[in-house]
Amino acid sequence: MPAKVESTPALPGLSPVGGKAVIARFDGGHLSSDGGVLVLREVERRLDVAGRLAACIADPRHPERVVHGLDEIVRFRMLMIAAGYEDGNDAGRLRTDPMFKLALERLGSDAALCSQSTISRLENLPRPRSLLRMGRAMIDLYCASFRQVPSRIVLDVDDTFDAVHGEQQLRLFNAHYDEYGFQPIVVFDGEGRFVAAMLRPAKRPKGCEIRAFLRRLVRQIQANWPRVRILIRADSHYCGPEVLSWCRANGVDYLLGVAPTSTLRRRVEHLQTSAVARHAASGGPAKLRRFTEFYDAAASWPRVERIIARVEAGPDGVDTRFVVTSLPGGSARAIYERRYCERGQAENHIKSWKRHLAADRTSCTRATANQMRLFLHAGAYWLMWGLRTLMPRRSSWRTVQFDTLRLRLIKLAVRVVELKTQVKLHLPSSAPGQSILTLALSRMPRLIS
């Protein structure tokens, strides 16, 4: 019997353990470090994010010569982003990864996935009309994610700075950040679902631009839900006369921050003095909050509005904030603390999208390609959000950050063995997330497709 020939040499320089030599070779077979992509595949199949986006793009390729469909390319890129591979260049080594091939139903040693150049061509393929259709498709996906039509939804509208370091279209210098970049408008709902994203230059949006954006957004939501009540929640630079007038005319509620003015400050002078005196009398380090409300209007507003003021006195002095709202009921404290302050969660959602899913990788030259990237990263957000919603409501898994979710449930070693009638996946026996992964897969039918 001939001697067995090792396929690869052993790694050199490994110290012995317990008197035994340590021999390590790269001969384990079809292994992957992303076993949890299996679960993301099931989430994507039910949400059909890739199919919705790909349907908005006209494919100019000859059908008989197409090897990778647009939906497959989009799906591959979204799975890459969700698994932590933020660059399209990573496709060069992941196109033969057995787990990604399994997720995209390409079995066999010769069925490689698409390359980086194919992904780059996809990013540059959509034109403005296609991107508008994709924006509407993202809103339709948002509406389809509900089991029942809600009576009211809350939309948190915000913008975020995205620094760039090239000659990208639409880039603009922002003096506040002292960098060139973009400042896209992003919308999440009150429960953390992704709704919309629009690429734009790095400057504060004007009232007419915000009004046009909200018009398209609300129109598409109402195309799905004609009777839903919508509450727009945002900070002070979204509080312009154009926005207030449009919301009033279209029956859209609003809860917006208001920049303090001398007129507004005169309204709360007595309350500020009283709050400071009470805090000084208490002698404690805790801050004291007081609330009041009144009707007033800026010179540019078409009518008076309900304005709520929050006065906070503490060791560092007094801090006053104002919000304007169309909501008729509720105390000033309840509206500010229970409704407006919840807007801070939108900052966490943006952080998840940018930091954990690298949505700020807008390094393409063309603006249309960078807008396409925003949609791809939004699709990856939906995959991770869908996985997190499968977790038990009162467990820490339901609020865990996306990077932690990826580290514990996606980054799993797996050996893929393809047999004649089945594919076997051998996951580590010591994997710490076995029970929660099993629970997530058992709850998968709850996701709406």
Secondary structure, DSSP 4 states (H G I P E B T S, - for coil): -PPPPPSSPPPS-PPPBTTB-----S---SEES-TTHHHHHHHHHHH-HHHHHHTTS---S-GGG-SS-HHHHHHHHHHHHHTT--SGGGHHHHTT-HHHHHHTT--STT-----HHHHHHHHT---HHHHHHHHHHHHHHHHHT-SS--SEEEEEEEE--EE--S--TT-EEETTTTEEEE--EEEEETTS-EEEEE--BSSPPPHHHHHHHHHHHHHHHHHH-TT-EEEEEE-GGG--HHHHHHHHHTT-EEEEEE---HHHHHHTHHHHHHHHHHHHHH--SS-EEEEEEEEE--TTSSS-EEEEEEEEEETTEEEEEEEEE---SS-HHHIIIIIIGGGGHHHHHHHIIIIIT-TT----SSHHHHHHHHHHHHHHHHHHHHHHHTS-TTSGGGT--HHHHIIIIIS--EEEEE-SS-EEEE--TT-TTHHHHHHHHHTGGGS--
